[in-house]
Amino acid sequence: MQAYNEVNPLSEDDKRYIFDALKLIFLLGISWSDDEDFEEGRKAIESLNSIGREDFYKVLFS
């Protein structure tokens, strides 16, 4: 994320919504998936939920 941000800086809106955007990407993937992909998407969303928004941002932008 740091390397990306050096080349293409994220706006404050980008930073604010990246957590939600990732969850949406996983949800969209689930909607077009088979059972195996569904389970992977579900686990990814659960991982984000278990980390929590604030800790996610601490790790991502530290």
Backbone bond lengths (Angstrom), bond angles and torsions (degrees), N, CA, C in turn:
res aa  C-N    CA-C-N  psi(-1)  N-CA   C-N-CA  omega(-1)  CA-C   N-CA-C  phi
1 M - - - 1.433 - - 1.530 110.55 -
2 Q 1.327 115.52 -39.01 1.465 118.59 179.98 1.522 111.17 -63.28
3 A 1.337 116.71 -43.18 1.464 120.23 179.93 1.531 110.51 -64.73
4 Y 1.316 117.38 -42.59 1.465 120.76 177.63 1.524 110.09 -61.08
5 N 1.306 116.41 -45.42 1.462 121.50 -176.57 1.531 111.72 -65.46
6 E 1.326 117.78 -27.06 1.457 120.49 176.53 1.525 111.49 -69.58
7 V 1.327 117.00 -36.37 1.460 122.05 -178.73 1.526 111.06 -84.43
8 N 1.316 115.92 -41.86 1.464 121.83 -176.52 1.530 108.44 -134.58
9 P 1.316 117.09 84.86 1.467 119.75 -175.53 1.525 112.88 -57.34
10 L 1.316 114.58 136.32 1.461 120.54 178.41 1.522 109.37 -81.43
11 S 1.321 114.94 140.24 1.460 119.71 174.79 1.530 108.42 -74.57
12 E 1.305 116.17 168.19 1.467 119.81 177.25 1.526 110.35 -62.56
13 D 1.336 118.00 -36.39 1.469 120.73 176.34 1.526 110.96 -64.19
14 D 1.347 116.18 -42.72 1.469 119.58 176.94 1.522 110.05 -56.49
15 K 1.312 115.70 -48.54 1.457 120.48 -178.53 1.523 111.41 -63.40
16 R 1.315 116.16 -39.24 1.460 121.06 -176.88 1.532 111.96 -66.40
17 Y 1.332 117.07 -34.10 1.462 120.09 -172.07 1.522 115.41 -106.99
18 I 1.319 118.23 1.89 1.467 119.67 -176.23 1.537 111.94 -63.11
19 F 1.312 117.88 -35.90 1.465 121.82 178.00 1.527 110.03 -60.72
20 D 1.333 116.14 -48.23 1.465 120.74 179.53 1.522 111.82 -67.03
21 A 1.336 116.40 -37.19 1.465 120.03 179.52 1.529 111.06 -63.55
22 L 1.323 117.08 -40.75 1.470 119.87 177.81 1.523 111.00 -62.22
23 K 1.319 116.69 -43.02 1.457 119.42 178.61 1.526 110.94 -63.03
24 L 1.333 116.86 -40.00 1.455 120.65 178.45 1.524 111.03 -64.20
25 I 1.324 117.26 -41.63 1.466 120.79 177.69 1.525 110.70 -58.88
26 F 1.337 116.47 -45.00 1.463 119.84 178.77 1.528 111.08 -64.55
27 L 1.329 117.42 -40.44 1.468 120.69 178.98 1.527 111.50 -64.28
28 L 1.315 116.78 -41.93 1.464 119.96 177.52 1.523 110.87 -63.68
29 G 1.322 116.29 -40.03 1.462 119.78 176.94 1.513 111.94 -61.87
30 I 1.326 116.43 -39.69 1.462 120.89 178.48 1.525 110.63 -61.62
31 S 1.316 116.30 -39.43 1.470 119.20 -175.68 1.523 112.95 -66.07
32 W 1.332 117.48 -21.29 1.469 121.11 -179.87 1.517 112.22 -112.42
33 S 1.298 117.93 23.18 1.454 119.44 -170.82 1.517 113.49 -114.55
34 D 1.320 113.18 168.12 1.460 119.59 171.05 1.534 107.65 -90.78
35 D 1.308 116.77 -176.65 1.466 120.46 -174.14 1.526 113.22 -60.15
36 E 1.323 117.73 -39.92 1.461 120.69 -178.73 1.530 110.92 -65.58
37 D 1.332 116.66 -45.95 1.456 120.43 178.78 1.524 111.39 -66.57
38 F 1.330 116.38 -34.68 1.460 120.28 177.23 1.523 110.20 -58.69
39 E 1.309 115.96 -45.95 1.463 120.65 -178.49 1.528 110.97 -63.89
40 E 1.321 117.37 -40.87 1.471 120.60 177.91 1.527 110.81 -63.43
41 G 1.322 117.21 -43.57 1.457 121.23 178.27 1.518 111.98 -63.69
42 R 1.312 116.16 -40.83 1.465 120.99 178.54 1.525 110.37 -62.42
43 K 1.320 116.01 -43.52 1.468 120.10 178.94 1.529 111.02 -64.42
44 A 1.321 117.56 -38.48 1.461 121.09 179.11 1.532 110.58 -63.36
45 I 1.315 116.43 -43.00 1.467 120.44 178.56 1.521 110.19 -66.47
46 E 1.316 117.20 -42.30 1.465 120.10 177.60 1.528 111.07 -62.22
47 S 1.324 117.33 -36.73 1.466 120.65 177.75 1.522 110.96 -63.86
48 L 1.321 116.48 -45.31 1.460 119.26 176.86 1.527 110.89 -60.82
49 N 1.328 116.22 -43.42 1.465 120.00 179.23 1.521 111.44 -62.47
50 S 1.337 117.02 -39.24 1.465 119.47 -178.03 1.530 111.43 -70.89
51 I 1.326 116.92 -33.29 1.458 120.63 176.63 1.526 109.82 -69.16
52 G 1.316 115.33 -43.10 1.457 120.56 -177.85 1.514 111.72 85.95
53 R 1.303 114.42 152.16 1.462 121.44 -175.74 1.537 112.44 -59.38
54 E 1.304 117.85 -48.99 1.468 120.31 -175.23 1.524 112.19 -65.15
55 D 1.330 117.34 -45.07 1.467 119.35 179.20 1.526 111.21 -68.24
56 F 1.318 117.45 -34.27 1.458 121.94 175.92 1.530 109.78 -57.02
57 Y 1.315 116.03 -48.37 1.465 120.19 -179.44 1.520 112.32 -68.09
58 K 1.335 117.06 -35.02 1.467 119.73 177.47 1.521 110.54 -61.17
59 V 1.325 116.65 -43.81 1.464 121.40 -178.45 1.532 109.91 -72.15
60 L 1.304 116.32 -44.82 1.460 120.80 -174.46 1.522 112.99 -65.67
61 F 1.309 117.23 -39.77 1.457 120.84 -173.76 1.518 113.57 -112.49
62 S 1.332 116.86 25.79 1.472 118.49 177.89 1.506 111.79 -95.19
